[in-house]
Amino acid sequence: MITPLLLAVQLAAQDTSRLTLADAVRRALASQPAVAFARENRAAAAASVGEARAPLFPRVSASYGVNESKIGSLVYPLSGINPLDPPLFNRTVSQGALALGYTLFDFGGRTSLVRFARADAALDATSAATISRVANAYLRVLTTRGILDAEERQLAALRAEASRIAQLEAQGKAAHVEVLRLAAQVSRSRADQVGTGAQLEVAVRDLAQLVALPVDTVRLLAPVRLADTTLADRATLVASAESSSPDVAQAQRAAEAAGAGVGVARASLLPQLGLSAAYMENGHSFTGYRPYWSAGLQLTYPIFTGGSRLNAIRRNEATARAATEQLRGARMAAEQSVDVAMATVAAARATVEALVTAVAQSEEVERIRLLSLQVGSGTETDYLDAEAQLLANRASLVEARHAEIAARVELARVTGVLSPEWMARVLGQ
């Protein structure tokens, strides 16, 4: 039978054969497809920033070609007609060129495109959600196992008492109704144990899938406790949520992207000023090659595009307004989530404090019932009831402690501070 989790924290912390919460989180972050998908999306977004920055630099290209014609073509470009030096024709002409192009000014179109790419490279909430899910699955296994442990102890006590009453009935010292009453209690306790065992199996398999380990590996877990019970004030937590919450961060990035999209669309209304230069060599293997160059400054402006530019601006402006409202809603939701999480933490903390008192009182009641039984003034039924109540209160205390930890994890998630480092600092094993 597994030792009650509440009484085995220090021993379990030294048991390296048990899976720890930190290891579970680390394995889940390394193995979950959703995290890998998000990681690759971030890599793609980072690459898109470099792609968007490319137009800020000059464009250099090289080319070489050979042209074969039936009637022949000019080997060298004409620079004038000189009777002493007539144009040279050949059926085979080759040309090599090195070209340079650069947009000198485009009214912010390229920089807006870079801002758009940077806004797309947002850190998502996948890692935080995965950590939260693993922590809750881990705590669910611990909680269910603690409840199952209490039910096993209660069932063992009821079976022992049922056996004793059956012996007394055989001796004519106990009524048959007592045997039936205890048999019913044993059956009920056994049903509760079976149901809890099934819940434990589901919880274990869920955790095993999250951390990509065999089921038997996650059956024994190291207990978890709150190493840091301090909690910041509401204003600090709300400010953290509004600036660092994963949901708010995503909405913030979307708003930045939408604003940059407006800049890209507006730049299309204005002309572009570009510089071009080329160095070329024309010739033939028999006649040799003759170099020449060209350079130019070009102003480009589309006069009529059928209204596509104006409609693109309107569309991007509407998208930006919608993203701004979405950001405002995300901040409001983050504030509400902080309030809910803080209330849940407070309720869990109050429950833990109440159950600590209840466990102490139940231990005293059990001690008194045992003394009464030993001196002959009490009954076995009273002692069993007291022991059952004590076991139930201990199981409830384990459950309440885990609920408090889960509430702290959720509060860390909504405030944007949930990470393996936070887990190591706040949670102890």
C-alpha positions, 0 to 999 in steps of 0.5 A, a space after each residue: 500500500 502506498 504511503 500517504 502523500 502528505 506524510 511522505 514528501 521528504 522521503 519521496 523527494 529523495 527517491 530518484 526512481 519517481 518521475 518529478 513534475 520538472 522532468 514531466 514538464 521537460 519531457 512534454 515540452 520536448 515531445 508534444 507535437 503542438 509544441 514542436 509545431 509552434 516551435 517551427 512556426 516561430 522559426 518560420 516567422 523569424 525567417 520571414 523577418 529576414 525575408 522582409 528585410 531583404 528589400 532594404 538592401 541592394 539587389 545584385 544579379 549576374 547573367 550570361 547568355 549566348 544567342 544563335 540567329 539565322 541571319 546574324 545580329 550585332 556583336 557590339 551595341 551601336 554607339 554611332 556609324 563610322 565608315 572606317 569601323 563598320 558594325 560587326 555582325 555574327 550569327 553567334 553573339 554572347 553577352 555577360 552582365 552584372 546588374 545592380 538595383 536599389 530602391 532609394 525611397 518608397 515612403 516607408 513601404 519596406 520598413 512597414 513590411 519588416 514591422 509586419 513580419 516582426 509582428 507575425 513572429 509572436 511567441 504563442 501560448 503553446 508552451 505555457 498551455 502545455 506546462 499547465 496541462 502537464 501540471 494538472 495531469 500530474 496533480 490529478 494522478 497524485 490526488 486520485 492516488 491519495 484518495 485511493 490510498 484512503 479508500 484502501 485503508 478504510 476497506 481493510 478496516 471494514 473487512 477486519 471488522 466484518 470478520 470479527 463480527 462474523 466470528 462473534 455471530 458464530 459464537 452467538 454474541 452478535 446479531 446477524 443484522 450487524 453482519 449485514 450492515 458491515 457487508 453492505 459497507 464493505 461492498 460500498 467501500 469496494 465499489 468506491 475503490 474500484 471507481 477511484 482505481 479506474 479514474 487513476 488509470 485514466 489519469 495515469 494514461 493521460 499523463 503518460 501520453 503527455 510526457 511520452 513515457 510508458 504507463 508503468 513509468 508514471 504510476 509512482 510520482 514524486 509529491 509536489 508542494 508549494 515552496 513559495 506561498 507568497 502572492 503579489 497584490 492584485 494590481 501587480 498581477 493585473 499589470 503582469 497579465 496585461 503585459 505578459 499574458 500569452 493571450 494578450 501577447 498574441 492579441 498585441 502582436 496581431 494589432 502590431 501586424 495590422 498596423 504595419 499592414 496599413 503602412 504597407 498599403 498606404 505606401 502603395 499610394 506614393 511613388 517609388 524612387 529606384 537606382 539601377 546600374 549594369 556592367 555588360 560585355 558583348 562579343 564573340 569568341 573570335 572577335 573578343 568582348 567589348 565592355 560597356 555600362 549603364 546607370 539610371 534613376 527611375 521614378 515609378 508611380 502607378 496612375 490607375 489600378 482600378 481602386 485596388 490600392 484604396 480598397 486595400 487601405 480600407 481593408 487594412 484599416 478595418 483589420 487594424 481597428 478590429 485587432 485593436 478591439 481584440 487587444 482591448 478585449 484580451 486585456 479585459 479578459 486577462 484582468 477577469 482571469 486574474 480575479 478568478 484565479 486569485 479567488 480560486 487560490 484564496 478559496 483553496 488556501 482557506 480549504 487547506 487551512 480548514 482541513 489542517 484543523 479538521 485532520 488534527 481534530 480527527 486524529 484526536 477523535 480517533 485517539 480517544 475512540 481507540 482509548 475508549 475501545 481499549 478500556 472497554 467503554 467504546 465500540 469498534 463501530 465508533 472507532 471505525 467511524 473515527 478512523 474513516 473520518 480521519 482518512 477522508 479528511 487526510 485525503 481531502 487535505 491532499 486534494 485541497 493542497 493539490 487544488 491550491 497548486 493547480 490554482 497557482 499554476 493557472 494564475 501564473 499562466 494568465 499572468 504570463 510567468 508560467 515556465 519551467 523556471 517558475 515551476 522550479 522556484 515556486 514548487 518543491 519536490 
